[in-house]
Amino acid sequence: MTSKSVGGGQKILVVDDEHMSDLMRSVLRRLETDGFRPIVVAPEGPHLTGDDYETQALFSMETERPSAVLLDVRFGEYDSDRFKGLSILKKIVDRDSSMPVLMFTQYTQGPYRDTAVNASLSVSASVDFIDKLASPEEVVLRLRRLIGSAPETIKIGSLFEIDAANAAVYVIENGRRDLIREIQGMKLEILSELASAMYRSEGELVPFSRLERFSDGEDSRASLRVRIRELKVSLGRAVSREFGANELIINVRNRGYRLVNPGD
Amino acid sequence: MNDQSLKILKLIGLAIAGIGLLLILLSPFIGESLTPGSLWWIEPVAYIGSGVFVLGSVVAFIGFQVIARRTRALTGDRTRTWSQVTQDYFDTFAHDMGRPLRRILGKQREARALLNETGEVTANMVAELLDEIENQAPNFRLMIENVRVLVDLEDDTAAAAVEPVDAAAIVRNVSDRYTPIARERGLELVWWCEPSEFGFIYGDGSALDHVITNLVDNAAKFARGHVEIRLTRTDSEFLVRVWDDGSGIAESHLAHVFDRGWTPELSARSEKQSSGLGLFIASSLTERCGGQLMVESQAANGDEVDDHSTIFTLSLPLDNRPVER
């Protein structure tokens, strides 16, 4: 899912004095490919301290109105700036208590993190922490979840799009969206459930217990199985394909179902 | 008796012994000054001095013994000195660091040799090297964390944090971290929680993250095709079950899985190497958080069709806040 729709052009304010490092550049690049607009806070001057970043970050908050902030805990070489990120966090949250902030910590555990957690718990903000060694994919996933609810439309690979608000499933062909009429009601609910799990986290499977409320009859497991089969047939017909047992919607070892990217 | 009064007892004992020693040493002068010109008093003073010395020594010895026993009781049967402990850590650490580094260097040297020979490296070789680095990075990352946690664990006075924690989010984060690695190794990694709206627990979030990371890392090392993480709850505790379909652990080895330095090379489980530190840390951290870590395994027995698997089950209290009195 590297389509532009993921980030939707949302602005991400990046506050890190090491924003020129290779590691950060890979994160910035990833944000861009996923459709976010990273805005890097880069104050100018000869001897920059954490204060310079703080001033500039708060200024950018006002002028750029970002959807979220990526913030480092540690700034510069000075000992006084060891937890500068936490003071910046506090000021950000003071101004906008709903601002999602993802904090970079050198180590996500230990006293360092405890200090960070304590500082963040004191404010009722959506704050999360991530290890600086985390992969860019991880950073984007975390950020996406922090920003909040699943978007109104979720894409399944490049083939389908689910529009939960309008209760509709579309097939995408040459940039055109065509409604798949057959998928409605419970089948649509099942598909939406599977799609939002996939959107939240690739490895998340939806257990039978959660899906069985969308089926009825004596043997709810069996009727669920029938619905899933019908779903696959309907989706397959829309793209003139036949989805096998290990494609699109798979039964994972009799635990539940999982939606997987169908590929082009 | 508390630690403070034990320390005072120890000091008093030492002081009394010191006075006794002083009396013995100074007996000629004290005897001389008590009865000038006669040596009669020297001997009794020396005897009294020895008595006082013995008494003081006994008191000090008791003080030392009680403190030592109490420390042992607090730290379990760890009687090793700090230098032995650190030596153990660094041995294991060096061993663990060496393996991924060797793999990366191996690929790098191959590429370098080709570069020296022909003046260019094939795209394939570069890709292999990059894959290897990417593959090994999580190992390094986990090792750094493990060593930090180990040092932390030596501090017996430190307690587990208690904060509201979104357990499902932690499992999801770990799954996100390992999904690319699993895919690279041709494994399917899935997770789910029941009930789906899991809610908050009160406990140590970073410890929980670390324990689950070690369990998943371990499972991803041994699995043949599948790793499953399941989060469930009962009335008083929540359970994280990490399942893999590796060749299993022989029954005779099960008891040693959580020992420090136990490596699967010692078992029939797999020829792949593992740290021998991760599970030890996981169980120590779990204990500190007031929980339990259990292992069950069906070892492969050589049949063609085996239903072999290993399950680690972590159980922790839903609410670890101290009870208000």
Interface residues (C-beta under 8 A of the other chain):
Chain A: Y107 T108 Q109 G110 R113 D114 V117 L121 D131 L133 A134 S135 E137 E138 L141 R142 R145 R200 S201 E202 G203 E204 L205 V206 P207 S209 R210 V252 R253 R255 G256 R258
Chain B: A137 R141 I144 E145 R148 V149 D152 A161 E163 A169 R172 N173 S175 D176 R177 Y178 T179 P180 A182 E188 L189 V190 W191 W192 E194 P195 S196 G205 S206 A207 D209 H210 H226 E228 R230
